[in-house]
Amino acid sequence: MYIEMIKKGETTDCLTLLFTYPDESLYDTRFTAFAKKCRNNAQALFGDNPLVNQRLEKELDVIYNTNTLDTFEMITEIVTLSKENGYPITLFGEEAGLLISYVLGISNVHPNQYGFFPTSSDIVLHKFEKEKNPVLTLAIAPPIQEWILPRLQTVFSAENYGEFEILKKEDSFYDPTFIDEFVCIDLLPISSLTTIRNLSLSTGFSYQKIPLDNERILGSLQKDICENELHWDISPEVSETLLDVAKYYAYAKCTSSNEKTFDSLKEIGDFVFRDTLFEKLIQLGIDNSVAFTLMRLWKKIDSYKEMLEKANAPSSLLQTYEQLSNLWSQASCLSRLNLLAMLKYYQLQYPTLFGNTFGIN
């Protein structure tokens, strides 16, 4: 197997793992083993749950039919490598909301955080069906990036998988004639993952045991977001779940307005997430495929607002369009907030050890 790692720039920049399509004759055999692992893990985590089983089979069908098995196998191996060395790791983007992502341990978003049939998952399935080579983003601790290629070289044979290469992400990467040749995974080194691992070891309390929806964590995290991100003098009543806190976080990160007010957020409501936009477009009678395209075109076409008005979109959705320059999915937002909640736990429980060496950003 030919493997090469090319570095250009700082190691904190996003890298892209590229690999060629595997031997197609072994696809069914590999998928059978993959599906068995997913079902066994789901059984161990949730027991014989009809909702879980139904969702799992739907996701497995799409993964099989869209040839995205290769991507999930690669990510699963990178996650295994990371966890063997004590580092947390998670998918970013809507893919973090897939049930399969959770049962494989490649996402930190638990289905209980927003249900077993979340719209984020449906968005991902549409994405897989419409895009030839969907690119997933995996947040990794910086130290493990040097170990990834040797690990993949050991686990996967050249006969089955072809070549691997890690490149610095560049604008030319998105040339369609280039991307079609490879299966791609974006690797995003994040230093806070190293911090969580070190705090876990120093305190003897594993990050995997942290109660993410603890009221004290929620209150402190929400206060940080409202004060530091939104610059509000008074923090609203403490949210009951991390998904509720995520509304403030998404609003802070995605609004284009200079006036980030609580009243404005109340007017927008759940439309701060692209999940809600997707659901509303379908409720307005728009075909699923068209609704997906419109969701992806947010702020990218001049006639977008007119299209919403013609579809009799509610005023809250039109208000959202005026204020938000981007939309995150619930899963994407939760995957980030779960990491911040872990850091917040150590900050609250071990203030002396945590010190001022890391800020909640």
N, C-alpha and C positions, 0 to 999 in steps of 0.2 A: 504494500500500500504506500502510495506517495502522500506524504504529509508535509506541509510547510506552514510556518507561522510568520506572518509579516506584520511588523509593528511600525506604525507611523503616528507620532504624536504621543500625548500623555496616555497612561494606562487607564485613567479614569474615563476616557472617551468610550463611546459605544463601539463594540466590536461585532463582527458578523461571522458566524460559523456557516460555511458553505460546504455542501456535500452533494455528490451526484446521486441519481436515483439508483436504488439497489436492484439486484437481480429480480425481475418480475416473477420468475417461475417459483420463487420461494415466498411470495407475498401472502398467499392464503395460509401457509403453514405458520408464518410469523404472526399473522393477525389472529389466528386461533389461539396461540399462546398468549398474545397480548390481551385478548378479550377474556380469557380464563383468569388472568391475573387481576383484571379490573373487577370481574364478578366476585372473585374470592375476597379481594380487599373490601369491596362494598358490603359483602356479607359479614365480614369481621367487624366493620365499623357500624353498620346500621341494622344488622340482622335481616330477617326476611321481610323487607319493607316494600310493598307493592309500588309506592311512589318512586322509590329509589330504583327499583328494577325497571320500571317503565321508562324513566328518564335515561338510565344507563344504556338500555338497548337502543333508544333513539339516537343517542350520541355515538354509540359504536357503529350503527348503520351509516351515519354520515362520514365518520372517519374512514371506514372501509371504502365507501364509494367515491371519496374525494382524494384518496391516496395520501392522506395526512398522517398515516401510521408512522412513517419514517421520522417525522418531526417529533412526535410524542415519544418514540423510543429513544431518540437522542437526548431530549430534554430530561427524560426520566433517569438516564444514566448520569447526566451532569448533576442532577439533584441528589442522586445517591452518593456521588463523589463528595459533594458539598456537605451533606449531612454526616457522612462518615468522619469528617474532620470538624464537626461541631458547628458548621455555619448554617444559619437559616437561609432560605432561598424561596423565591416565589415568582410566578408569572405576573406580568403586568398586562393590562388590556382586558378586553372582554373575556378572553380565554381563561382568565383566573376564575370565572364564574361557572365553568363547566363542572359537572359532577365528576367526570372522569379525571379532571385536573386535581380535584381534592382527593379522590380515592387512590391516585397514584402518588400523592404527596408532593406534587409540583405546584400547588397553589395553597396559600394560607387562608383562603376564603371558605369558611365552613358553610354548607348549605343552609344551616339553621339561621345564618345571618340575613338571608333574604329568600329562603324557600327552595324547594327542590325543582320547581319549574320556573326559574327566573327568566325574564325577557332577555337578559344579557346572554344566556345560553342560546336562545333562539337566534339572536343577532350573530353569534359566532357561527352557528350552523349555516345560516344564510351566507356568511362571509366565505366559509369553506366551499360552499356550492358554487359561488359566483367567481371567486378568484382562483386562478390556476395554482399559484404557489403562495398561499397566505404566509406572511412572515410573523412569527410569534416573538415576543420580547421576554427574556428571562433576566431577572435581577440577580446578580451574583456578587459574592464577596470578592474584592480585588485579589486576595492571595490565591484563589483557586484557578484563575484564568491561565496560569502557567501549567496547571496539571490536566487541563481538559483534553488536549490533543493526545498526550500519552495514554490517558485512560481510554479514550475512544479507540485508539489504535489497538489497545490490548483486548477490548471487549468485542469489537466488530471486525470482521475479516474483510480483506480487500475483495475477495470473490463475491461477497454479498453486498458490499456498500460502496465500493469505488474509492474516490479520493476525498480527503478532508483538507480544508484550508481555513485559517482565520485571517481576516483582513480588517484593517481600519475602515470604518464606514465612511464612504465618500459620496458626493452627489452623483457621480457616474454609476454608482451601484444600482440606481433605479432605472437604468437603461433596460427596456423590456427585452431586448435581444440577449442581454447578459443574464438577467434574473431567471429566464426560462430554462437555463442550462442547469440550475442548481436548486436544491432544497435549502432554505435559508432560515437561520435562527439568529435574532439579535441578542447579544449578551451585553447587559448594562451593569458594569461594576459600580457598586454602591457601598461606600465606606461604613454606613450605619449597620450593615449586616455583620461586619467585622466587630463593631462595637457591641452589638447584641450578643455575639458569641463570646466575647471577652468578659462581658458582665455576667453572662450565664455561668461561665467557669469560675469567675472570682467570687460570686455569691453562693454558688452551689445550688442555685435554683434555676432549673431549665426554662428557657424561653417557651418551650412547648407546653408548660403547665400554667402559663399566665392566663388569668381570667380576663379576656379582652373586653368584655362588657361590664366589668366592675364599675360601680357608680362613681367611685373616686377617680378612676382613670378617665372615664367619660367626661366628668366635670372639668378636670384639669386640662385635658386635651382640647375640649371645646373652648375653654377660657383662653388657651394659647392661640388657637386659630382666630377667635374673635378679636383678641387684642393685637396680636402680631401680624396677622394676615389681613384682617378686615379693618383694623384700627378703630374698633368700637370701644367706647369708654365703659359700657356695661354689657356683660355677657348675658344672653337670654337664659331662661330656665333650662336646667341641665337636661339634656336629651336622655331618652330611655335606652337607646341602642346605639351601636357604633354606626349603623346605617343612617340614623338621624344626624349624628355628628358629621357624617360624610356630606350632607347637604351643604353645611357651612364651608367645608373644605373645597368641594367642587365649585361653589359659588365664588370663593376667594380666588381660586386658580383660573377660572374660565371667564369671569366677567370682564367686559371691555369698558365698563362704566367707571368714571372717576368717583362717583357717589355710590359706594357699596353700603347700602343701608339695610336694616332689618326689614323695614317695610317693603323694600324692593324684593328681597328674598321671599317674603310672604306672598307677594303677588306672583312670583315665578313658581313657587311651590316645588312639586316633584319634577317639574320640567327642567330642573337643573341637571337632570340625568338624561342621557340619550335613550335609555330604556323606556322612559315615559313618553318621549317624543315618538318612538317607534310604535308603542301601543296606541297612542292617540291617532296617529296617521292611519292605522288599520281600522280603528273605530270610526274614522271619518269616511270609511268605504274605499280606502286606497289599497290596491293589491299589495300583498306582502313584499314581493320583489321590488315594486316601485317604492314602497315605504322604506325599504332598506337603502335604496339608492338615494332617496331624498335625505335620509338621516346622514348618509356619508357626505352629502353635498352641502351640509350646513355652512352658511356664510361663503360659499364658493361660486354661487351664481346670482346675478343681479335680480332675477325675477322671483327669488325664493319667497319673499314676503307676499307678493301678489298670489303666488300659488297657494300659500297657506290661507289667505283671505278668501280665495275662490272655493276652498275646501271647507269654509265655515269654521276655521280653527278658533278655539276660545281665545279670549283676550289675554289670558295668562301665557299662552303659547306665543302670541305676537309680542308680548312684553319680554318674553325670554329671548326672542330673536333680536330685539333691540339691544339687550344688555349683554348677552353672552357671546363671546368671540369663538368659543369652542364648547363642546359637550363631552363629558366623560361618561362612561358607563358606571353603573353601581359597582360592578366587580372590580373595575380598574381603580376606582376610588377606595374601595374597601381593602384591596391588596396593599395599598400604600398606608392607609390608616392603621391597619393591623400591625405593621412594622413600627409606626409611631407610637401605638399603644404599648408595644413591648418596651420601647425605650422609656416611655412615661412610667410604666410600672417600676422599672429599676430606679428611675429618678425619684419616685415617691417613697419607695421602700428602702432604698439604700442611698440617701442623699449625699452622705459623706464620700462614699465610694464613687458615686456618679460624678460628683463635683460639678465643675464648670467646663469639663473637657468636651462635652457634646451638647449641642443645642437641638431643640425640637424644631426642625425647619421643614 
